[in-house]
Amino acid sequence: CAPAQAFNPYSAGTAKSVTGAFDSEPDNIVPYYTNYFTAEFAQLTLVGLAEWDDQGNFVPELAAEIPTTSNGGISSDGLTITWRLRDCLYWSDGERITSEDVKFTWQSIMDSRNAVTYRDGYDKIAGIDTPDELTVMIRFSELYPPWPTLFTQGPDNSGAILPEHILGGRTSLESDPFIHAPDVSSGPFVITDWVAGDHVALAANPNFYKGRPKLDQIKIVFGPDSETALAGLQTDDLDWYPFFSESDISAVAALEPRVHLKVAADKFFEHYYFNLGTTANSDREGFCPFKDVRVRKAIIIGIDRQSIVNTLLAGKTTVPATLWPNSFWTNADLGPMPYNPEEANRLLEEAGYGVGSDGIRAGYCNGVWTRLSFNFETTTRQLRQDMAQMARTDLRRIGVDFNPIHTPAGTFFASYSDGGVLYNGQYDMAGHAYGFFPDPWVDIWLCSSIPNRSNPDGSNLYHYCDSQLDELFAQANATVDMAARKEVFDQIQQYMYDNALVVMMYSRVAVYGYTDRFVPAPFSFMGGMFWNAEEWDVK
């Protein structure tokens, strides 16, 4: 058991290299010390115990296996998680990667002399035992179901393992040169050069646990926006760019075959939802007809969401069934409710809403004559405006008057005290993006999280209170076993689906452009483009 060789930047080679671009320059690479989204850099240089693959599976990285109850990695009381490292792990400088590095990472995060940007989850750890070089026993002070987000890489959970032999004994790590630009790596590449305001260069790590990467070098330039990046791809100044938006899909696709478009499922989704608040728990009563599940379901199946995807997103994404799309946590037994205006009309008739002379349905709701005419609040983003107009046209066909209001995002998402539309429940229906990751549990559906005068910081923007849903979310956090939690989240998704609580519009996507010479590896829903950069190649 020995390292392949100590890394030498002067002999790393550049025969096979690619140039990519980030739209801004990070302040630090080590994720515990930055507010910038640096996880992609960390995936290239400082990896974790596990990661999410292209199939949405949680898979070992520096670890030999994922802890489970069956392999003894999860204690019977759920308070101890035991990771076992692969044998023969080395840093790029030839030093061993051991359990002490994991323990040191936690200690450095919790050391008050280090100004980390977050300690969430790590502060639930009572202690870490390292009985040998390959065993990490994490003792939690309480049940912590999101334990897979600690010491693991995302990019949405940035849990890089840090080298004790480099950083041990140091404090004020936020200003340490290694934190800014680590020159010793556990990942597939090592930073060799950083020119502030211009670029960073990385070379292949011969001691990477999967073996030496296929590429010799990666250069990442800082600053290009999507328009500049598009030009750079056409002139071969860039080989890849990962920050195109959904509105750029057509522009990138038009450059085929010289430049290729990759549209990959993202962690986010675009959804519409109903204000289901009542004055018992919210400051404002939601639109009365929405209390009837038949009305909610009619609206869902009365919008041709697949046509919206085909028209506005070039058919490059999907209509999901639930709030947890495309991941390990997805309830695969559920499919999106298909467009069915005939059934929507039947449901609305059954609910007591007949078509009036103006073509809009009306009927009694709680004894009050009510037209199915309501406002829909969203932001001013052009794609949302176009989508809302298509939804309006569809719903008009079934006698529903859906009136979009487009509010600047700063006002739309403003806090309760600042008069925000969502937090104050000042909407009938609303729509925007969301995403529940890397851990699936959220408190935004709990009765206790509804924002109101006595709870202005509440996060339940649906203003929906359901004791049965509260109980299911409690069950999901009553165990640390991923398989057991998955069963509960399947029930949560089924319950929301049956009760037609949200209108799932489409899965948000990550949009990449890359030249024909560049050969990327499979993209990951949770891991993005960079989770397997060791497999990148050139033709």
C-alpha positions in Angstrom: 0.0 0.0 0.0 1.8 3.1 -1.2 1.0 6.3 -3.1 1.4 6.3 -6.9 3.8 9.3 -6.5 4.0 12.6 -4.8 2.3 15.3 -6.9 4.7 17.5 -8.8 3.1 20.4 -10.6 6.0 20.8 -12.9 5.6 17.3 -14.4 1.8 17.1 -14.4 1.6 17.5 -18.2 -0.9 19.5 -20.3 -1.3 17.3 -23.4 -5.0 16.7 -22.6 -6.5 19.9 -21.2 -9.8 21.8 -21.3 -10.9 25.3 -20.5 -14.2 26.1 -18.8 -15.6 29.2 -17.2 -17.4 30.3 -14.0 -19.4 33.4 -13.9 -17.6 34.7 -10.8 -14.5 34.1 -8.8 -14.8 32.4 -5.4 -13.1 33.9 -2.3 -12.2 30.6 -0.8 -12.3 27.0 -2.0 -12.8 25.2 1.3 -16.6 25.3 1.6 -16.8 25.9 5.4 -15.2 29.3 4.9 -17.2 31.0 2.1 -20.6 32.2 1.2 -19.9 31.7 -2.4 -21.1 28.5 -4.1 -17.7 26.8 -4.2 -18.8 23.2 -4.0 -17.9 22.5 -7.7 -14.3 23.5 -6.9 -14.4 21.3 -3.8 -15.6 18.4 -5.9 -12.5 18.8 -8.0 -10.1 19.1 -5.2 -11.3 18.1 -1.7 -13.8 15.2 -1.7 -15.9 13.7 1.1 -16.9 10.4 2.5 -19.7 9.9 -0.1 -21.6 11.6 -2.9 -24.7 11.3 -5.1 -24.2 9.6 -8.5 -26.0 10.1 -11.8 -28.7 7.7 -10.9 -29.6 9.6 -7.7 -27.9 7.0 -5.5 -25.9 7.8 -2.4 -22.6 6.1 -3.0 -19.2 5.8 -1.2 -16.3 8.1 -2.1 -13.5 8.0 0.5 -15.7 5.6 2.4 -15.7 1.9 1.7 -19.5 1.6 2.1 -22.5 3.6 3.2 -23.5 3.1 6.8 -26.7 1.1 7.2 -28.4 -0.8 10.1 -27.6 -4.1 8.3 -23.9 -3.5 8.0 -23.6 -2.2 11.5 -22.9 1.4 10.4 -26.0 2.7 12.2 -26.4 1.8 15.9 -29.7 0.5 17.2 -30.5 3.8 18.9 -29.6 5.8 15.8 -27.1 8.0 17.7 -23.9 6.5 16.3 -23.0 6.5 12.6 -19.8 4.5 11.8 -18.0 5.1 8.5 -15.3 2.8 7.3 -12.7 4.3 4.9 -11.2 2.6 1.9 -7.7 1.3 2.5 -4.7 3.0 0.9 -6.1 6.5 0.5 -3.6 9.2 -0.1 -3.4 13.0 -0.4 -1.8 14.3 -3.5 1.4 14.9 -1.5 1.7 11.2 -0.7 0.4 11.4 3.0 -2.2 8.9 4.1 -5.9 10.0 4.4 -7.1 8.5 7.7 -9.9 8.7 10.2 -8.0 11.4 12.0 -8.6 13.7 9.0 -12.3 13.3 9.4 -12.1 13.9 13.2 -9.9 17.0 12.6 -12.4 18.4 10.0 -15.1 18.3 12.6 -12.9 19.8 15.3 -11.8 22.6 13.1 -15.4 23.4 12.2 -16.4 23.6 15.8 -13.3 25.5 17.0 -14.5 29.0 17.9 -11.2 30.4 16.8 -12.1 29.6 13.2 -14.7 31.8 11.6 -16.7 29.2 9.6 -19.9 30.2 7.8 -22.0 27.4 9.1 -21.9 24.6 11.7 -25.4 23.2 11.0 -25.4 19.5 11.8 -21.8 19.4 12.9 -23.0 21.0 16.1 -25.2 17.9 16.8 -22.1 15.7 17.1 -21.1 14.9 20.7 -17.8 13.4 19.7 -15.9 11.3 17.1 -14.0 8.2 18.0 -11.2 6.8 15.7 -10.3 3.3 17.0 -8.1 2.8 14.0 -7.0 4.6 10.8 -10.0 3.4 8.8 -12.9 3.7 11.3 -14.8 6.9 12.1 -17.5 6.6 14.8 -19.6 9.7 14.9 -21.6 10.0 18.2 -24.6 12.4 17.9 -26.1 14.2 20.9 -29.6 13.6 19.4 -31.2 11.8 16.4 -29.9 13.6 13.3 -31.7 12.1 10.2 -29.7 14.4 7.7 -26.4 12.8 8.8 -25.7 11.9 5.1 -25.2 15.6 4.5 -22.2 15.8 6.8 -18.6 15.1 5.6 -20.0 14.4 2.1 -20.0 16.3 -1.2 -23.0 17.5 -3.1 -22.6 20.2 -4.5 -25.5 21.0 -2.3 -23.9 19.6 0.8 -20.3 20.8 1.0 -18.5 18.4 3.4 -14.9 18.3 2.2 -12.5 16.3 4.4 -9.5 18.5 5.4 -5.9 17.4 5.8 -4.8 17.4 9.5 -1.1 17.1 8.5 -1.4 20.5 6.7 -3.9 22.4 9.0 -3.4 20.8 12.4 -2.4 23.2 15.1 -3.5 26.3 13.0 -6.3 28.6 13.9 -8.1 31.6 12.2 -8.3 29.2 9.3 -10.6 31.6 7.4 -7.5 33.6 6.5 -5.2 30.6 5.9 -3.8 30.4 2.3 -4.7 26.7 2.1 -8.4 27.6 2.7 -8.3 30.0 -0.2 -6.5 27.8 -2.6 -5.6 24.3 -1.3 -2.5 23.0 -3.0 -2.9 19.5 -1.5 -5.8 17.5 -2.8 -7.9 14.4 -2.1 -9.9 15.0 -5.3 -9.1 14.2 -8.9 -7.3 17.5 -9.5 -4.9 19.8 -7.7 -4.8 23.6 -7.9 -1.4 24.6 -9.4 -2.0 28.3 -10.3 -4.5 31.0 -9.4 -4.4 34.4 -11.0 -6.8 36.7 -9.2 -9.5 38.1 -11.4 -8.5 35.9 -14.3 -8.3 32.1 -13.9 -7.4 29.0 -11.8 -5.5 26.0 -13.2 -5.7 22.5 -11.9 -3.6 19.4 -12.8 -4.4 15.7 -12.5 -3.9 14.1 -9.1 -1.9 10.8 -9.5 -3.0 9.7 -6.0 -6.7 10.1 -6.5 -8.5 7.1 -5.1 -10.1 6.1 -8.4 -6.8 6.5 -10.2 -5.3 9.2 -12.3 -7.9 11.3 -14.2 -8.1 11.1 -18.0 -7.3 14.8 -18.4 -4.0 16.3 -17.6 -5.2 19.8 -16.8 -8.3 22.0 -16.3 -8.3 25.7 -16.6 -11.3 27.7 -15.3 -11.6 31.4 -16.3 -13.6 33.8 -14.2 -16.3 36.3 -15.1 -18.0 35.4 -18.4 -21.8 35.8 -18.5 -23.9 33.5 -20.7 -23.6 35.8 -23.7 -19.8 35.9 -23.4 -19.5 32.2 -22.8 -21.7 31.5 -25.8 -19.2 33.4 -28.0 -16.2 31.7 -26.3 -17.6 28.2 -27.1 -18.0 29.2 -30.8 -14.4 30.4 -31.0 -13.0 27.5 -29.0 -11.7 29.7 -26.3 -13.9 27.7 -23.9 -14.7 24.0 -23.9 -17.6 24.1 -21.4 -19.8 26.5 -19.5 -22.2 25.3 -16.7 -24.3 28.4 -16.0 -26.6 28.9 -18.9 -30.3 29.5 -18.0 -33.4 27.9 -19.3 -34.0 30.8 -21.5 -30.6 30.1 -23.3 -31.7 26.6 -24.4 -32.6 27.6 -27.9 -29.5 29.7 -28.4 -27.2 26.9 -27.4 -29.1 24.3 -29.3 -28.7 26.4 -32.5 -24.9 25.9 -32.4 -25.1 22.1 -32.9 -23.1 20.2 -34.0 -20.0 22.3 -33.2 -21.3 23.2 -29.7 -23.5 20.7 -27.8 -26.4 21.4 -25.5 -26.8 19.4 -22.3 -30.0 19.9 -20.3 -29.9 17.9 -17.1 -32.5 17.5 -14.4 -31.8 19.9 -11.5 -32.8 19.9 -7.8 -35.4 22.5 -8.3 -38.9 22.5 -9.6 -41.4 25.1 -10.7 -44.8 24.8 -9.1 -48.1 26.6 -8.6 -49.9 26.3 -5.4 -53.1 27.3 -3.6 -53.5 29.6 -0.6 -55.1 27.1 1.8 -54.9 29.4 4.8 -57.7 29.8 7.3 -58.2 32.5 9.9 -57.6 29.9 12.6 -53.9 29.8 11.7 -53.2 32.5 9.1 -53.9 36.2 8.9 -56.0 35.7 5.7 -58.5 33.2 4.6 -57.6 31.5 1.3 -59.9 31.5 -1.7 -62.9 29.4 -0.6 -63.3 27.1 -3.6 -59.8 25.9 -3.1 -60.9 24.1 0.1 -62.5 21.5 -2.3 -60.1 18.9 -3.5 -62.2 18.6 -6.7 -61.5 22.2 -7.6 -57.8 21.8 -7.0 -57.6 18.7 -9.0 -59.6 20.2 -11.9 -57.1 23.1 -12.0 -54.1 20.7 -12.1 -55.5 18.6 -15.0 -57.0 21.7 -16.7 -53.5 23.0 -17.5 -51.6 21.4 -20.3 -48.3 21.3 -18.6 -46.6 19.1 -21.1 -47.4 21.6 -23.9 -45.9 24.4 -21.7 -42.7 22.3 -21.5 -42.7 21.6 -25.2 -43.4 25.2 -26.2 -41.3 27.2 -23.7 -38.6 24.7 -22.8 -38.1 22.9 -26.1 -39.4 19.7 -24.5 -36.1 19.4 -22.6 -37.5 18.7 -19.2 -40.4 16.8 -17.6 -43.5 17.4 -15.6 -42.9 15.8 -12.2 -45.6 14.2 -10.0 -44.3 15.4 -6.6 -42.2 17.9 -4.8 -39.3 15.4 -4.7 -38.5 14.8 -8.4 -35.7 12.9 -10.0 -34.0 11.7 -6.9 -33.6 8.8 -4.4 -36.5 10.2 -2.5 -39.0 10.2 -5.4 -42.1 8.1 -5.1 -41.7 6.2 -8.4 -45.2 4.8 -8.2 -46.7 8.3 -9.0 -46.8 9.9 -12.4 -47.9 13.4 -13.3 -51.7 13.8 -13.6 -52.3 14.0 -17.4 -54.0 17.0 -19.1 -57.7 16.1 -19.1 -60.1 19.1 -19.6 -63.1 16.8 -19.9 -62.5 15.4 -16.5 -61.7 18.9 -15.1 -65.1 20.1 -16.4 -66.8 17.1 -14.8 -65.1 17.7 -11.4 -66.1 21.4 -11.4 -69.7 20.5 -12.3 -69.7 17.9 -9.5 -68.3 20.6 -7.1 -71.3 22.8 -7.9 -69.8 25.3 -10.2 -71.7 25.8 -13.4 -70.7 27.9 -16.4 -72.2 31.4 -16.4 -73.1 33.6 -19.4 -69.6 35.1 -19.4 -68.1 31.6 -19.7 -66.8 31.7 -16.1 -68.0 29.1 -13.6 -69.7 30.1 -10.4 -71.5 28.4 -7.5 -72.0 28.5 -3.8 -69.0 28.1 -1.5 -69.9 28.1 2.2 -73.2 29.7 1.3 -71.6 32.5 -0.7 -72.1 32.8 -4.4 -68.5 32.7 -5.8 -67.1 33.0 -9.3 -64.1 30.8 -10.1 -62.1 34.0 -10.7 -58.9 34.6 -8.8 -55.5 36.1 -8.9 -52.2 34.3 -9.5 -49.0 35.9 -8.1 -45.5 35.3 -9.5 -42.4 37.2 -10.4 -41.6 39.2 -13.5 -39.3 36.6 -15.0 -40.2 36.4 -18.7 -40.5 32.6 -18.7 -43.0 32.8 -15.8 -45.0 35.4 -17.6 -45.2 33.2 -20.7 -46.1 30.2 -18.7 -48.8 32.0 -16.8 -50.4 33.2 -20.1 -50.5 29.6 -21.4 -52.1 28.4 -18.1 -54.6 31.2 -18.3 -55.7 30.2 -21.8 -56.1 26.5 -20.7 -58.1 27.3 -17.6 -60.4 29.7 -19.4 -61.4 26.7 -21.6 -62.8 25.0 -18.5 -64.5 28.1 -17.2 -61.8 29.3 -14.7 -60.6 32.9 -14.7 -56.9 32.8 -13.8 -55.5 36.3 -13.5 -51.7 36.6 -13.4 -50.0 39.4 -11.4 -46.3 39.8 -11.9 -44.5 41.3 -9.0 -40.7 42.1 -8.7 -39.0 39.3 -6.9 -37.8 41.5 -4.0 -41.4 42.3 -3.1 -42.8 38.9 -4.0 -40.3 37.1 -1.7 -40.1 39.8 0.9 -40.4 38.9 4.6 -43.6 39.1 6.6 -42.5 42.3 8.3 -41.7 43.9 5.0 -45.1 43.1 3.5 -44.1 40.2 1.4 -46.9 38.7 -0.8 -46.2 35.1 0.1 -45.5 35.4 3.8 -48.6 37.6 4.4 -50.8 35.2 2.4 -51.8 38.0 0.0 -52.5 35.7 -2.9 -55.0 33.2 -4.2 -52.6 31.1 -6.1 -48.8 31.6 -6.4 -46.0 30.1 -8.4 -42.2 30.0 -8.2 -39.3 27.5 -7.9 -38.4 25.4 -4.9 -36.3 22.4 -4.1 -35.9 20.2 -1.1 -32.3 18.9 -1.0 -29.8 17.5 -0.1 -32.0 16.2 2.8 -35.7 15.8 1.9 -37.1 16.9 5.2 -38.6 20.4 5.4 -40.6 22.3 7.9 -42.5 24.4 5.3 -45.6 22.2 5.5 -46.0 22.2 9.2 -48.9 23.9 11.0 -46.4 25.5 13.4 -44.5 27.1 10.5 -47.4 29.1 9.1 -46.4 32.8 9.1 -48.8 35.2 10.9 -48.8 38.0 13.4 -47.6 35.8 16.2 -45.2 33.9 14.0 -43.8 36.3 11.4 -40.7 34.1 10.7 -42.8 31.1 9.7 -41.8 29.3 6.5 -45.1 27.6 5.5 -45.9 29.8 2.5 -48.7 27.4 1.5 -50.5 28.5 4.7 -51.8 24.9 4.9 -52.3 23.1 8.2 -53.0 19.4 8.2 -52.4 17.3 11.3 -52.0 14.1 9.3 -49.3 15.7 7.2 -47.6 17.0 10.4 -47.6 13.5 11.8 -46.0 12.0 8.6 -43.2 14.6 8.7 -42.6 13.8 12.3 -42.3 10.1 11.4 -39.8 11.0 8.7 -37.6 12.5 11.3 -38.0 9.7 13.9 -35.4 7.5 12.3 -31.9 7.9 10.8 -32.3 4.9 8.5 -32.5 6.1 4.9 -34.6 3.2 3.7 -37.1 3.7 6.5 -37.3 7.5 5.8 -37.8 6.8 2.1 -41.0 4.8 3.0 -42.4 7.7 4.9 -41.6 10.2 2.2 -43.3 7.9 -0.3 -46.4 8.2 2.0 -46.0 12.0 2.2 -45.9 12.3 -1.6 -48.9 10.0 -2.0 -50.9 12.1 0.5 -50.1 15.3 -1.2 -50.9 13.8 -4.6 -54.2 12.4 -3.5 -55.2 15.8 -2.0 -54.0 17.8 -5.0 -52.1 20.2 -2.9 -49.7 21.6 -5.6 -49.6 22.0 -9.4 -46.2 20.6 -10.5 -45.3 22.6 -13.6 -41.9 21.3 -14.6 -38.5 20.1 -13.3 -36.0 23.0 -13.4 -32.9 22.1 -15.3 -29.2 22.9 -15.4 -28.2 24.0 -18.9 -24.7 23.3 -20.1 -22.9 24.1 -23.3 -19.7 22.3 -24.4 -17.6 22.0 -27.5 -17.5 18.9 -29.7 -13.9 18.1 -28.6 -14.9 17.9 -24.9 -16.2 14.6 -23.6 -18.1 15.0 -20.3 -19.2 12.2 -18.1 -22.8 11.4 -17.0 -24.4 14.3 -15.2 -25.9 13.9 -11.7 -29.1 15.3 -10.4 -27.5 15.9 -7.0 -23.8 16.0 -8.0 -24.1 18.2 -11.0 -21.4 18.2 -13.7 -18.3 17.9 -11.5 -19.0 14.9 -9.4 -17.1 12.6 -11.8 -14.6 15.0 -13.4 -12.0 12.3 -13.4 -13.9 10.8 -16.3 -13.8 13.9 -18.5 -11.9 13.5 -21.7 -11.2 15.1 -25.1 -11.5 13.7 -28.5 
